[in-house]
C-alpha cells in the first residue's frame, strides 16, 4: 500500500473512531457513573474537554497506527533470522566463493538487508561472466548494485517517520488551541456582572487543562517514538553498510589472489 493511501485511510478511520467515541460512546459511559476517582473520573474530565478533544483523540489514534506500522515494517526488514547470524553466514559463503548459496541465503532470509546484499552478490556473478571487465570494474559494478538496492530500501525503512514528527507538533498546537478556548470561556464567566458563574468558570478551566494534558501526552509519545524509530533505522542502515563493505573487501581479497 502506498504511503499516501495508508495515511488517508488511517486519517478517515481515526476520525470516525475518535468522533464516534466522543459523541456516541463517551456520553453513555459518563452518564450516571461514579466520578469520584479512577477511570470514570478520567472519562468525565475528557468529556469536559470541549470540541478540540475529538480531534486530539483522532490524532492519538493516528499516532498509534503509525507506531504499529513502524514496528511491523522494521521487524519485517530484519528478516527471518537474527542479522548477526545472517551476516556471518552470508560473508562465509562469499569468502568460500559460494555466490549462488549466498543469494539463496538472502532469499531465505528476506528483508531489506538481504535484498541489498543479494543485489551485490548477483551483480558480481554477472560480471564474472564478462571477461572484458577488469577487477576494478567488477568491484565498481558490484558496489553500484549495492548502492542502488540500498537507495530503494531506505524510503521503505524511513516511511511514516515524518508523520510521527508532524503529529507530535500538531498535537501540541491542538492542545494549546483547546487551552485557549477553555481560558476564553473561563474569563467570559468571570466577566459577567455581579457574581461570576462558578459552573462556567470551572468548566472553562477544566476544558483548558484537559486539552493541555492530552496535547502534551500525544506530543511526548510522538517525539519519543520518533526518536526511537530514527535510532533503529540508523542502526539498521549502519549494519547494512558494514555488511556490504565487508562483502566488497572480501571480493577484493579474492580478486587479488
Secondary structure by P-SEA (a helix, b strand, c coil): ccaaaaaaaaaaaaaaaaaaaaccccccccccccccccaaaaaaaaaacccaaaaaaaaaaaaaaaaaaaaaaaaaaaccccaaaaaaaaaaaaaacaaaaaaaaaaaaccaaaaaaaaaaaaaaaaaacccccaaaaaaaaaaaaaaaaaaaccccccaaaaaaaaaaaaaaaaaaaaaaaaaaaaaaaacccccaaaaaaaaaaaaaaaaaaaaaaaaaaaaaaaaaaaaaaaaaaaaaaaaaaaaaaaaaaaac
